[in-house]
């Protein structure tokens, strides 16, 4: 990613029910553009250094997450600290016929949307 730190409005994490054979824990940067978010696996090369460096720039102690043990869809804001612990995303299961659930080995198809609290932060000027 290339994004000026001044454009970062929120940072958080989410998990899915797709593990343990595939990545199921992600860090998320929400820019001020309102066009969505940037995400990467927490296990990606350089992820730890990225979080340490971004925390310094944002003036916070840590951007490490707490959802490492979740095995379902969960999310939380880490920064800004006034929203810490609140949901980053609203998850909405998408209807699927029984046969498609069977093909997907029981994994639901989920629609993601930024939570109202995060949308409010993104829409405010810096």
WOJODA-V339426 format. One record per residue. N is the residue number from 1. RES is the residue in one small letter. OMEGA is omega in degrees with one decimal (999 if undefined). D_FIRST is the distance of its C-alpha to the first C-alpha in Angstrom with 1 decimal. Layout:
BEGIN
n=(N,N)
res=(RES,RES)
omega=(OMEGA,OMEGA)
d_first=(D_FIRST,D_FIRST)
END
This chain:
BEGIN
n=(1,2,3,4,5,6,7,8,9,10,11,12,13,14,15,16,17,18,19,20,21,22,23,24,25,26,27,28,29,30,31,32,33,34,35,36,37,38,39,40,41,42,43,44,45,46,47,48,49,50,51,52,53,54,55,56,57,58,59,60,61,62,63,64,65,66,67,68,69,70,71,72,73,74,75,76,77,78,79,80,81,82,83,84,85,86,87,88,89,90,91,92,93,94,95,96,97,98,99,100,101,102,103,104,105,106,107,108,109,110,111,112,113,114,115,116,117,118,119,120,121,122,123,124,125,126)
res=(x,x,x,x,x,x,x,x,x,x,x,x,x,x,x,x,x,x,x,x,x,x,x,x,x,x,x,x,x,x,x,x,x,x,x,x,x,x,x,x,x,x,x,x,x,x,x,x,x,x,x,x,x,x,x,x,x,x,x,x,x,x,x,x,x,x,x,x,x,x,x,x,x,x,x,x,x,x,x,x,x,x,x,x,x,x,x,x,x,x,x,x,x,x,x,x,x,x,x,x,x,x,x,x,x,x,x,x,x,x,x,x,x,x,x,x,x,x,x,x,x,x,x,x,x,x)
omega=(168.0,-178.2,176.4,-179.0,180.0,180.0,-178.2,179.2,179.1,175.6,-179.4,-176.8,171.7,176.3,176.4,176.1,-173.9,-178.4,4.3,-176.3,176.3,179.8,-179.2,179.9,-172.1,171.1,-172.4,172.4,179.1,179.1,-178.3,-176.2,-176.8,-177.8,-179.7,-174.3,174.5,-179.4,176.3,176.4,175.6,-178.4,-178.4,175.5,177.6,-176.7,-179.2,179.9,178.2,-179.3,179.4,-178.5,-179.8,178.1,178.5,-178.2,-178.6,177.8,178.4,-175.5,-174.4,174.0,179.1,-175.6,-179.0,-174.0,-173.7,-176.2,-179.1,179.5,178.5,178.8,178.3,177.1,176.0,173.6,174.0,178.5,9.5,-173.3,179.0,177.2,-175.1,179.1,177.6,-180.0,173.7,-177.9,162.7,179.0,179.3,177.1,178.0,-179.9,177.9,174.6,-176.4,-176.8,179.1,174.9,178.6,178.9,-179.3,178.0,176.4,179.9,178.6,170.8,-171.5,173.6,-179.6,170.4,176.2,179.4,179.0,179.3,180.0,177.2,178.8,179.1,-178.6,-175.2,179.6,174.6,-178.8,999)
d_first=(0.0,3.8,6.3,9.7,11.3,14.1,12.4,12.0,15.2,15.2,14.0,15.8,16.6,18.4,20.6,22.2,25.6,24.3,24.6,25.8,25.4,21.8,18.9,20.0,18.1,14.6,12.7,11.5,9.9,12.0,11.4,14.6,14.5,16.4,14.8,13.9,11.0,7.9,9.3,9.6,13.0,14.5,15.9,12.8,13.2,12.0,11.8,14.8,13.9,10.6,13.1,15.7,13.9,12.5,16.1,17.6,15.8,16.7,20.2,20.6,22.1,19.8,17.0,18.6,19.7,23.2,23.0,23.1,26.6,26.2,27.1,26.7,24.4,23.7,21.2,21.2,19.6,19.1,18.3,19.9,22.9,25.3,23.8,23.3,24.8,24.9,23.4,19.8,20.8,24.1,24.7,27.3,28.8,29.4,32.9,33.5,36.8,38.2,37.8,34.0,33.7,35.8,33.6,30.5,32.4,32.6,28.9,28.6,26.3,24.7,23.4,20.7,20.8,19.7,22.7,24.9,24.3,20.5,21.1,23.4,20.9,18.4,21.3,22.6,22.0,20.5)
END
